[in-house]
Amino acid sequence: MTHQSLRPEQKAVRTEDTDRILRMFARFTSIGYVAYLVILWPSITELAPRMDPWWTPTMVVVVFGSGLIPGALSFQTNTQAMRTSAALAATVFLIAVVTWPAAWNGPDLPASDGVWLAAFPGLASLAAVLVWSTPAAFIHLVIGCTGVQLINLVARDGAQSGMLVPEIAFAIMFCTLFVGGAAMALRTGRVLDATTDETYAAAADAAAQRARIVERERFDALIHDSVLSTLLAASHGQPHSLLRDLSEATLAELDDLRIGSEPAQPFSLEHALVHLRTAATDADAQATFEVTDTDTEPLPLLPAECVRALGSALSEALRNSRLHAGPDALRTVTAAVTRTGVRIEVADNGSGFVASDVAPHRLGITVSILGRMRSVPGGSAHVDTRPGVGTTVHLRWESE
């Protein structure tokens, strides 16, 4: 049950790092469009009389306007709209290249000049990287660089066709530095997300395994005590009536354990507290375990999933405390069972810490405590801590 409860979280695709890199490049691309608009404005106004009247204002608005949208949308939580606008910016640039011959009227430009579109094909391809696959982005790059160099060949006075191939090759190689760098950065983000997913899944599986070990140890201890008591009584020649009663009680207990060991079988309140106490003792034999504020009519049965999650989380909290709270820290576990749920506090008077300083790769709190409880319907957890005043981990489960 514990293992299965973690599967939905494990299957969820993590994209935090990839999205962070996407937003960074979206803003970089939009800033680039603003910079090129300012730098190329004299060239745009100079070329406008040589074009049909509709083309220059239309293309300036749609090309540079679409390039500003990804950066503006990068501040939203969902990156889908940002990616869609990046695809629009990449597509609009190629539309401008394709429509240029139909709007060109001349006269030709000086040989040292060029059309303003030829200044930033790589920037449009950088927008393509944000939304399309790397091969598709490089195809966009090749088409864009080839198109603008063909336009320059047509628009320049006395341009030599023999220089077309070298100029296309130079444009492609120059733009590839930026487009390739963006593609590698995004690939790194995806690899990091996938690696983090695998690490989280491994940590969650380890937490589930620890919960099963605690449960198995409890069963082993109870079976050992009952069976051993019966055998000792028989070996010492106790009365048959006593042996009969003891054997019946042992068999009944074994039968209860067999039924209770089914993954979905709810825990009685007594067995749940034994499980939690055993989990605490297994993690720290010196920690005190107290049951307080129990309602007069607490829940008679507790879901096995929530009991195992609580046991796993409090074990991890105690282990973390032993490692980081200091050698003189005292640890207490306080449990309260009400008619609606269970509350557990794992507290120490140790050194404490600053929660924001915990490195992202430290998964004990993130996965084995917070993630573990959040994976259970009705479960929650949070950590209260400050340097010098100790740490308290609050675990809670409420019936729905």
C-alpha positions as a Markdown table, in Angstrom:
| # | Residue | x | y | z |
|---|---|---|---|---|
| 1 | Met | 0.0 | 0.0 | 0.0 |
| 2 | Thr | 2.8 | 2.4 | 0.9 |
| 3 | His | 4.7 | 1.6 | -2.3 |
| 4 | Gln | 1.6 | 2.1 | -4.4 |
| 5 | Ser | 0.6 | 5.4 | -2.8 |
| 6 | Leu | 3.8 | 7.0 | -4.1 |
| 7 | Arg | 3.3 | 6.0 | -7.7 |
| 8 | Pro | 1.2 | 9.1 | -8.8 |
| 9 | Glu | 4.0 | 11.4 | -7.5 |
| 10 | Gln | 6.7 | 9.4 | -9.2 |
| 11 | Lys | 4.9 | 9.5 | -12.6 |
| 12 | Ala | 4.5 | 13.2 | -12.5 |
| 13 | Val | 7.0 | 14.9 | -14.8 |
| 14 | Arg | 9.1 | 17.5 | -13.1 |
| 15 | Thr | 9.9 | 20.5 | -15.2 |
| 16 | Glu | 11.0 | 23.2 | -12.7 |
| 17 | Asp | 14.6 | 23.5 | -13.9 |
| 18 | Thr | 13.6 | 23.3 | -17.6 |
| 19 | Asp | 11.0 | 26.0 | -17.1 |
| 20 | Arg | 13.4 | 28.2 | -15.3 |
| 21 | Ile | 15.9 | 28.0 | -18.2 |
| 22 | Leu | 13.0 | 28.6 | -20.7 |
| 23 | Arg | 12.0 | 31.8 | -18.9 |
| 24 | Met | 15.5 | 33.0 | -18.8 |
| 25 | Phe | 16.0 | 32.6 | -22.6 |
| 26 | Ala | 12.5 | 34.0 | -23.3 |
| 27 | Arg | 13.5 | 37.2 | -21.5 |
| 28 | Phe | 16.9 | 37.2 | -23.2 |
| 29 | Thr | 15.2 | 36.9 | -26.6 |
| 30 | Ser | 12.8 | 39.7 | -25.9 |
| 31 | Ile | 15.5 | 42.0 | -24.7 |
| 32 | Gly | 17.4 | 41.1 | -27.9 |
| 33 | Tyr | 14.4 | 42.2 | -30.0 |
| 34 | Val | 14.2 | 45.5 | -28.2 |
| 35 | Ala | 18.0 | 46.1 | -28.7 |
| 36 | Tyr | 17.8 | 45.2 | -32.4 |
| 37 | Leu | 14.8 | 47.5 | -32.9 |
| 38 | Val | 16.7 | 50.4 | -31.5 |
| 39 | Ile | 20.0 | 49.6 | -33.4 |
| 40 | Leu | 18.3 | 48.9 | -36.7 |
| 41 | Trp | 15.8 | 51.7 | -36.7 |
| 42 | Pro | 17.9 | 53.9 | -39.1 |
| 43 | Ser | 18.2 | 51.0 | -41.5 |
| 44 | Ile | 14.5 | 50.3 | -41.3 |
| 45 | Thr | 13.6 | 53.9 | -42.1 |
| 46 | Glu | 16.1 | 54.0 | -44.9 |
| 47 | Leu | 14.8 | 50.8 | -46.5 |
| 48 | Ala | 11.1 | 51.7 | -46.1 |
| 49 | Pro | 10.9 | 53.9 | -49.3 |
| 50 | Arg | 12.2 | 51.0 | -51.4 |
| 51 | Met | 9.3 | 48.7 | -50.2 |
| 52 | Asp | 5.6 | 48.7 | -50.7 |
| 53 | Pro | 4.0 | 51.1 | -48.2 |
| 54 | Trp | 2.2 | 48.3 | -46.3 |
| 55 | Trp | 5.2 | 46.0 | -45.8 |
| 56 | Thr | 7.6 | 47.9 | -43.5 |
| 57 | Pro | 5.1 | 49.1 | -40.8 |
| 58 | Thr | 3.4 | 45.7 | -40.8 |
| 59 | Met | 6.5 | 43.7 | -40.5 |
| 60 | Val | 8.1 | 45.9 | -37.9 |
| 61 | Val | 5.0 | 45.6 | -35.7 |
| 62 | Val | 4.5 | 41.8 | -36.2 |
| 63 | Val | 8.2 | 40.8 | -36.1 |
| 64 | Phe | 9.4 | 42.9 | -33.2 |
| 65 | Gly | 6.0 | 42.8 | -31.4 |
| 66 | Ser | 5.9 | 39.0 | -31.5 |
| 67 | Gly | 9.4 | 38.9 | -30.2 |
| 68 | Leu | 8.5 | 40.9 | -27.1 |
| 69 | Ile | 5.6 | 38.6 | -26.1 |
| 70 | Pro | 7.7 | 35.6 | -24.8 |
| 71 | Gly | 9.5 | 37.8 | -22.3 |
| 72 | Ala | 6.3 | 39.3 | -21.1 |
| 73 | Leu | 4.7 | 35.9 | -20.6 |
| 74 | Ser | 7.7 | 34.4 | -18.9 |
| 75 | Phe | 6.5 | 35.8 | -15.6 |
| 76 | Gln | 3.4 | 33.6 | -15.6 |
| 77 | Thr | 3.5 | 30.3 | -13.8 |
| 78 | Asn | 2.4 | 28.2 | -16.8 |
| 79 | Thr | 5.0 | 28.3 | -19.6 |
| 80 | Gln | 2.6 | 27.1 | -22.3 |
| 81 | Ala | 1.5 | 30.6 | -23.4 |
| 82 | Met | 5.1 | 31.7 | -23.5 |
| 83 | Arg | 6.1 | 28.8 | -25.7 |
| 84 | Thr | 3.3 | 29.4 | -28.0 |
| 85 | Ser | 4.3 | 33.1 | -28.4 |
| 86 | Ala | 7.9 | 32.0 | -29.1 |
| 87 | Ala | 6.6 | 29.8 | -31.9 |
| 88 | Leu | 4.7 | 32.8 | -33.2 |
| 89 | Ala | 7.9 | 34.9 | -33.2 |
| 90 | Ala | 9.9 | 32.3 | -35.0 |
| 91 | Thr | 7.2 | 31.8 | -37.6 |
| 92 | Val | 6.6 | 35.5 | -38.2 |
| 93 | Phe | 10.3 | 36.1 | -39.0 |
| 94 | Leu | 10.2 | 33.5 | -41.8 |
| 95 | Ile | 6.9 | 35.1 | -43.1 |
| 96 | Ala | 8.7 | 38.4 | -43.3 |
| 97 | Val | 11.6 | 36.8 | -45.2 |
| 98 | Val | 9.2 | 35.1 | -47.7 |
| 99 | Thr | 7.1 | 38.2 | -48.3 |
| 100 | Trp | 10.0 | 40.5 | -48.8 |
| 101 | Pro | 10.5 | 39.8 | -52.6 |
| 102 | Ala | 6.9 | 40.6 | -53.3 |
| 103 | Ala | 7.2 | 44.0 | -51.6 |
| 104 | Trp | 10.6 | 45.0 | -52.9 |
| 105 | Asn | 10.6 | 47.9 | -55.4 |
| 106 | Gly | 14.2 | 49.2 | -55.4 |
| 107 | Pro | 16.5 | 50.9 | -56.1 |
| 108 | Asp | 19.3 | 48.6 | -55.0 |
| 109 | Leu | 21.2 | 49.2 | -51.8 |
| 110 | Pro | 24.9 | 50.0 | -51.7 |
| 111 | Ala | 27.1 | 47.0 | -51.7 |
| 112 | Ser | 28.1 | 47.6 | -48.1 |
| 113 | Asp | 24.5 | 47.7 | -46.8 |
| 114 | Gly | 22.0 | 45.0 | -46.2 |
| 115 | Val | 18.4 | 44.5 | -45.3 |
| 116 | Trp | 17.6 | 44.8 | -41.6 |
| 117 | Leu | 16.1 | 41.3 | -41.5 |
| 118 | Ala | 19.6 | 39.9 | -42.2 |
| 119 | Ala | 20.9 | 41.3 | -38.8 |
| 120 | Phe | 19.1 | 38.9 | -36.5 |
| 121 | Pro | 18.0 | 35.5 | -38.0 |
| 122 | Gly | 19.7 | 33.8 | -35.0 |
| 123 | Leu | 17.5 | 35.6 | -32.6 |
| 124 | Ala | 14.4 | 34.3 | -34.3 |
| 125 | Ser | 15.9 | 30.8 | -34.2 |
| 126 | Leu | 16.6 | 31.3 | -30.5 |
| 127 | Ala | 12.8 | 31.8 | -30.1 |
| 128 | Ala | 12.3 | 28.6 | -32.0 |
| 129 | Val | 14.5 | 26.7 | -29.5 |
| 130 | Leu | 12.1 | 27.6 | -26.7 |
| 131 | Val | 9.2 | 25.6 | -28.3 |
| 132 | Trp | 10.5 | 23.2 | -31.0 |
| 133 | Ser | 12.9 | 20.3 | -30.9 |
| 134 | Thr | 16.6 | 21.1 | -31.5 |
| 135 | Pro | 16.6 | 19.7 | -35.1 |
| 136 | Ala | 13.6 | 21.8 | -35.9 |
| 137 | Ala | 15.2 | 24.9 | -34.5 |
| 138 | Phe | 18.4 | 24.3 | -36.6 |
| 139 | Ile | 16.3 | 23.8 | -39.7 |
| 140 | His | 14.6 | 27.1 | -38.9 |
| 141 | Leu | 18.1 | 28.6 | -38.5 |
| 142 | Val | 19.3 | 27.3 | -41.9 |
| 143 | Ile | 16.2 | 28.5 | -43.7 |
| 144 | Gly | 16.3 | 32.0 | -42.0 |
| 145 | Cys | 20.1 | 32.5 | -42.7 |
| 146 | Thr | 19.7 | 31.3 | -46.3 |
| 147 | Gly | 16.7 | 33.5 | -46.9 |
| 148 | Val | 18.2 | 36.7 | -45.6 |
| 149 | Gln | 21.4 | 36.2 | -47.5 |
| 150 | Leu | 19.4 | 35.6 | -50.7 |
| 151 | Ile | 17.6 | 38.9 | -50.0 |
| 152 | Asn | 20.9 | 40.7 | -49.6 |
| 153 | Leu | 22.1 | 39.3 | -52.9 |
| 154 | Val | 19.0 | 40.7 | -54.6 |
| 155 | Ala | 18.9 | 44.0 | -52.8 |
| 156 | Arg | 22.6 | 45.0 | -53.0 |
| 157 | Asp | 24.0 | 46.8 | -56.0 |
| 158 | Gly | 26.7 | 44.8 | -57.7 |
| 159 | Ala | 26.4 | 41.8 | -55.3 |
| 160 | Gln | 28.4 | 38.8 | -56.4 |
| 161 | Ser | 26.7 | 35.4 | -56.4 |
| 162 | Gly | 30.0 | 33.7 | -55.7 |
| 163 | Met | 30.0 | 35.1 | -52.2 |
| 164 | Leu | 26.5 | 33.8 | -51.4 |
| 165 | Val | 27.6 | 30.4 | -50.1 |
| 166 | Pro | 30.4 | 31.7 | -47.8 |
| 167 | Glu | 28.0 | 34.4 | -46.4 |
| 168 | Ile | 25.3 | 31.8 | -45.7 |
| 169 | Ala | 27.9 | 29.5 | -44.1 |
| 170 | Phe | 29.2 | 32.3 | -41.9 |
| 171 | Ala | 25.7 | 33.4 | -40.9 |
| 172 | Ile | 24.8 | 29.8 | -39.9 |
| 173 | Met | 28.0 | 29.2 | -38.0 |
| 174 | Phe | 27.7 | 32.6 | -36.1 |
| 175 | Cys | 24.1 | 32.0 | -35.1 |
| 176 | Thr | 24.8 | 28.4 | -34.2 |
| 177 | Leu | 26.9 | 29.6 | -31.3 |
| 178 | Phe | 23.9 | 31.1 | -29.6 |
| 179 | Val | 21.2 | 28.7 | -30.7 |
| 180 | Gly | 23.4 | 25.7 | -29.9 |
| 181 | Gly | 24.2 | 27.1 | -26.5 |
| 182 | Ala | 20.5 | 27.6 | -25.7 |
| 183 | Ala | 19.7 | 24.1 | -26.9 |
| 184 | Met | 22.4 | 22.6 | -24.7 |
| 185 | Ala | 21.2 | 24.6 | -21.7 |
| 186 | Leu | 17.6 | 23.4 | -22.2 |
| 187 | Arg | 18.9 | 19.8 | -22.6 |
| 188 | Thr | 20.8 | 20.2 | -19.3 |
| 189 | Gly | 17.6 | 21.4 | -17.6 |
| 190 | Arg | 15.6 | 18.4 | -18.9 |
| 191 | Val | 18.4 | 16.0 | -17.7 |
| 192 | Leu | 18.4 | 17.7 | -14.3 |
| 193 | Asp | 14.6 | 17.4 | -14.0 |
| 194 | Ala | 14.7 | 13.7 | -15.0 |
| 195 | Thr | 17.6 | 13.0 | -12.6 |
| 196 | Thr | 15.7 | 14.8 | -9.8 |
| 197 | Asp | 12.6 | 12.8 | -10.5 |
| 198 | Glu | 14.6 | 9.6 | -10.2 |
| 199 | Thr | 16.2 | 10.7 | -7.0 |
| 200 | Tyr | 12.9 | 11.6 | -5.5 |
| 201 | Ala | 11.4 | 8.3 | -6.5 |
| 202 | Ala | 14.4 | 6.4 | -5.0 |
| 203 | Ala | 14.1 | 8.4 | -1.8 |
| 204 | Ala | 10.4 | 7.7 | -1.6 |
| 205 | Asp | 10.9 | 4.0 | -2.2 |
| 206 | Ala | 13.5 | 4.0 | 0.6 |
| 207 | Ala | 11.0 | 5.7 | 2.9 |
| 208 | Ala | 8.4 | 3.1 | 2.0 |
| 209 | Gln | 10.9 | 0.3 | 2.6 |
| 210 | Arg | 11.8 | 1.6 | 6.0 |
| 211 | Ala | 8.1 | 1.7 | 6.9 |
| 212 | Arg | 7.7 | -1.9 | 5.8 |
| 213 | Ile | 10.8 | -2.9 | 7.9 |
| 214 | Val | 9.3 | -1.2 | 11.0 |
| 215 | Glu | 6.0 | -3.1 | 10.4 |
| 216 | Arg | 7.8 | -6.4 | 10.0 |
| 217 | Glu | 9.8 | -5.9 | 13.1 |
| 218 | Arg | 6.7 | -5.2 | 15.1 |
| 219 | Phe | 5.1 | -8.4 | 13.8 |
| 220 | Asp | 8.2 | -10.4 | 14.5 |
| 221 | Ala | 8.4 | -9.1 | 18.0 |
| 222 | Leu | 4.8 | -9.9 | 18.8 |
| 223 | Ile | 4.9 | -13.3 | 17.3 |
| 224 | His | 8.2 | -14.1 | 19.0 |
| 225 | Asp | 6.9 | -13.1 | 22.4 |
| 226 | Ser | 3.6 | -15.0 | 22.1 |
| 227 | Val | 5.0 | -18.2 | 20.7 |
| 228 | Leu | 8.0 | -18.2 | 23.1 |
| 229 | Ser | 5.7 | -17.7 | 26.1 |
| 230 | Thr | 3.5 | -20.6 | 25.0 |
| 231 | Leu | 6.5 | -22.9 | 24.5 |
| 232 | Leu | 8.1 | -22.0 | 27.8 |
| 233 | Ala | 4.9 | -22.7 | 29.6 |
| 234 | Ala | 4.6 | -26.1 | 28.0 |
| 235 | Ser | 8.2 | -27.0 | 28.7 |
| 236 | His | 7.8 | -26.1 | 32.4 |
| 237 | Gly | 4.8 | -28.4 | 32.9 |
| 238 | Gln | 2.2 | -25.8 | 33.4 |
| 239 | Pro | -1.4 | -26.9 | 33.9 |
| 240 | His | -3.2 | -27.9 | 30.8 |
| 241 | Ser | -6.0 | -25.3 | 31.3 |
| 242 | Leu | -3.3 | -22.6 | 31.4 |
| 243 | Leu | -1.6 | -24.0 | 28.3 |
| 244 | Arg | -5.0 | -24.2 | 26.5 |
| 245 | Asp | -5.9 | -20.6 | 27.3 |
| 246 | Leu | -2.4 | -19.4 | 26.4 |
| 247 | Ser | -2.4 | -21.3 | 23.1 |
| 248 | Glu | -5.8 | -20.0 | 22.1 |
| 249 | Ala | -4.7 | -16.4 | 22.9 |
| 250 | Thr | -1.5 | -17.0 | 20.8 |
| 251 | Leu | -3.4 | -18.4 | 17.9 |
| 252 | Ala | -5.9 | -15.6 | 18.0 |
| 253 | Glu | -3.0 | -13.0 | 18.1 |
| 254 | Leu | -1.3 | -14.7 | 15.2 |
| 255 | Asp | -4.6 | -14.7 | 13.3 |
| 256 | Asp | -5.0 | -11.0 | 14.0 |
| 257 | Leu | -1.5 | -10.3 | 12.8 |
| 258 | Arg | -2.2 | -12.3 | 9.6 |
| 259 | Ile | -5.3 | -10.3 | 8.9 |
| 260 | Gly | -3.7 | -7.0 | 9.9 |
| 261 | Ser | -0.7 | -7.6 | 7.7 |
| 262 | Glu | -2.7 | -7.2 | 4.6 |
| 263 | Pro | -1.7 | -3.9 | 2.9 |
| 264 | Ala | -5.1 | -2.3 | 3.0 |
| 265 | Gln | -6.2 | -3.6 | 6.4 |
| 266 | Pro | -6.9 | -0.7 | 8.7 |
| 267 | Phe | -5.0 | -0.4 | 12.0 |
| 268 | Ser | -6.8 | -0.5 | 15.3 |
| 269 | Leu | -5.9 | 2.4 | 17.6 |
| 270 | Glu | -3.8 | 0.2 | 19.8 |
| 271 | His | -1.8 | -1.3 | 16.9 |
| 272 | Ala | -1.4 | 2.1 | 15.3 |
| 273 | Leu | 0.2 | 3.5 | 18.5 |
| 274 | Val | 2.4 | 0.4 | 18.7 |
| 275 | His | 3.5 | 0.9 | 15.1 |
| 276 | Leu | 4.3 | 4.6 | 15.7 |
| 277 | Arg | 6.1 | 3.9 | 19.0 |
| 278 | Thr | 8.2 | 1.1 | 17.3 |
| 279 | Ala | 9.0 | 3.5 | 14.5 |
| 280 | Ala | 10.2 | 6.1 | 16.9 |
| 281 | Thr | 12.3 | 3.6 | 19.0 |
| 282 | Asp | 13.8 | 2.2 | 15.8 |
| 283 | Ala | 15.0 | 5.6 | 14.7 |
| 284 | Asp | 16.1 | 6.8 | 18.2 |
| 285 | Ala | 15.9 | 4.6 | 21.3 |
| 286 | Gln | 16.5 | 7.6 | 23.6 |
| 287 | Ala | 13.5 | 9.6 | 22.3 |
| 288 | Thr | 10.4 | 9.8 | 24.5 |
| 289 | Phe | 7.1 | 8.9 | 23.1 |
| 290 | Glu | 3.9 | 10.3 | 24.7 |
| 291 | Val | 0.2 | 10.0 | 23.8 |
| 292 | Thr | -1.7 | 13.1 | 24.9 |
| 293 | Asp | -5.0 | 14.8 | 24.3 |
| 294 | Thr | -6.7 | 11.7 | 23.0 |
| 295 | Asp | -10.5 | 12.2 | 22.6 |
| 296 | Thr | -12.8 | 10.1 | 24.7 |
| 297 | Glu | -14.1 | 8.7 | 21.3 |
| 298 | Pro | -11.1 | 8.6 | 19.0 |
| 299 | Leu | -11.2 | 7.0 | 15.6 |
| 300 | Pro | -11.5 | 3.2 | 16.2 |
| 301 | Leu | -9.7 | 2.3 | 13.0 |
| 302 | Leu | -6.9 | 4.2 | 11.2 |
| 303 | Pro | -6.1 | 3.6 | 7.5 |
| 304 | Ala | -2.9 | 1.6 | 7.1 |
| 305 | Glu | -1.6 | 4.1 | 4.5 |
| 306 | Cys | -1.8 | 7.0 | 6.9 |
| 307 | Val | -0.3 | 5.0 | 9.8 |
| 308 | Arg | 2.7 | 3.9 | 7.7 |
| 309 | Ala | 3.2 | 7.4 | 6.4 |
| 310 | Leu | 3.2 | 8.9 | 9.9 |
| 311 | Gly | 5.6 | 6.2 | 11.1 |
| 312 | Ser | 8.0 | 6.8 | 8.1 |
| 313 | Ala | 7.9 | 10.6 | 8.5 |
| 314 | Leu | 8.5 | 10.6 | 12.2 |
| 315 | Ser | 11.3 | 8.1 | 11.8 |
| 316 | Glu | 13.0 | 10.4 | 9.3 |
| 317 | Ala | 12.4 | 13.4 | 11.5 |
| 318 | Leu | 14.2 | 11.6 | 14.4 |
| 319 | Arg | 17.0 | 10.5 | 12.2 |
| 320 | Asn | 17.6 | 14.0 | 10.9 |
| 321 | Ser | 17.5 | 15.3 | 14.5 |
| 322 | Arg | 20.1 | 12.8 | 15.6 |
| 323 | Leu | 22.4 | 13.9 | 12.7 |
| 324 | His | 22.0 | 17.6 | 12.9 |
| 325 | Ala | 20.5 | 18.8 | 16.2 |
| 326 | Gly | 23.7 | 18.3 | 18.2 |
| 327 | Pro | 25.0 | 15.7 | 20.7 |
| 328 | Asp | 23.2 | 17.1 | 23.7 |
| 329 | Ala | 19.8 | 17.5 | 22.0 |
| 330 | Leu | 16.7 | 15.8 | 23.6 |
| 331 | Arg | 14.0 | 14.5 | 21.4 |
| 332 | Thr | 10.3 | 13.9 | 22.1 |
| 333 | Val | 7.5 | 12.5 | 20.1 |
| 334 | Thr | 4.0 | 13.5 | 21.1 |
| 335 | Ala | 0.9 | 11.9 | 19.5 |
| 336 | Ala | -2.7 | 12.9 | 19.8 |
| 337 | Val | -5.6 | 10.8 | 18.3 |
| 338 | Thr | -8.9 | 12.6 | 17.9 |
| 339 | Arg | -12.3 | 11.6 | 16.4 |
| 340 | Thr | -11.1 | 13.2 | 13.1 |
| 341 | Gly | -7.5 | 12.3 | 12.8 |
| 342 | Val | -4.0 | 12.1 | 14.2 |
| 343 | Arg | -1.5 | 14.8 | 15.1 |
| 344 | Ile | 2.2 | 14.1 | 15.9 |
| 345 | Glu | 4.9 | 16.5 | 16.9 |
| 346 | Val | 8.6 | 15.5 | 16.7 |
| 347 | Ala | 10.5 | 18.1 | 18.7 |
| 348 | Asp | 14.1 | 18.6 | 19.8 |
| 349 | Asn | 15.9 | 21.4 | 21.7 |
| 350 | Gly | 19.0 | 21.3 | 19.4 |
| 351 | Ser | 20.7 | 23.8 | 17.2 |
| 352 | Gly | 17.9 | 24.4 | 14.7 |
| 353 | Phe | 18.5 | 25.6 | 11.2 |
| 354 | Val | 17.4 | 28.0 | 8.5 |
| 355 | Ala | 15.0 | 26.2 | 6.2 |
| 356 | Ser | 16.0 | 28.2 | 3.1 |
| 357 | Asp | 19.6 | 27.1 | 3.6 |
| 358 | Val | 18.9 | 23.4 | 3.1 |
| 359 | Ala | 20.5 | 22.3 | -0.2 |
| 360 | Pro | 18.1 | 21.1 | -2.9 |
| 361 | His | 19.8 | 17.7 | -3.0 |
| 362 | Arg | 19.0 | 17.0 | 0.7 |
| 363 | Leu | 15.8 | 15.0 | 0.3 |
| 364 | Gly | 15.1 | 13.9 | 3.9 |
| 365 | Ile | 12.7 | 16.7 | 4.6 |
| 366 | Thr | 11.5 | 17.3 | 1.1 |
| 367 | Val | 10.6 | 13.7 | 0.2 |
| 368 | Ser | 10.6 | 11.5 | 3.3 |
| 369 | Ile | 8.7 | 13.9 | 5.5 |
| 370 | Leu | 6.8 | 16.6 | 3.5 |
| 371 | Gly | 6.4 | 14.6 | 0.3 |
| 372 | Arg | 5.6 | 11.4 | 2.2 |
| 373 | Met | 2.7 | 13.0 | 4.1 |
| 374 | Arg | 1.3 | 15.0 | 1.2 |
| 375 | Ser | 1.1 | 11.7 | -0.8 |
| 376 | Val | -1.5 | 10.5 | 1.6 |
| 377 | Pro | -5.1 | 11.8 | 1.2 |
| 378 | Gly | -5.7 | 14.1 | 4.2 |
| 379 | Gly | -2.0 | 14.2 | 5.2 |
| 380 | Ser | 0.1 | 17.3 | 5.7 |
| 381 | Ala | 3.4 | 18.3 | 7.4 |
| 382 | His | 5.4 | 21.4 | 8.1 |
| 383 | Val | 8.6 | 22.2 | 9.9 |
| 384 | Asp | 9.1 | 24.9 | 12.5 |
| 385 | Thr | 12.7 | 25.8 | 13.2 |
| 386 | Arg | 15.1 | 28.6 | 14.0 |
| 387 | Pro | 18.8 | 28.6 | 14.8 |
| 388 | Gly | 19.4 | 28.1 | 18.5 |
| 389 | Val | 15.8 | 27.3 | 19.5 |
| 390 | Gly | 15.4 | 23.7 | 18.2 |
| 391 | Thr | 13.1 | 22.1 | 15.6 |
| 392 | Thr | 9.6 | 20.8 | 15.6 |
| 393 | Val | 8.2 | 18.7 | 12.8 |
| 394 | His | 4.4 | 18.7 | 12.7 |
| 395 | Leu | 2.7 | 15.7 | 11.1 |
| 396 | Arg | -1.0 | 15.6 | 10.6 |
| 397 | Trp | -3.7 | 13.3 | 9.1 |
| 398 | Glu | -7.3 | 14.2 | 9.0 |
| 399 | Ser | -10.1 | 11.8 | 7.8 |
| 400 | Glu | -11.9 | 13.0 | 4.8 |
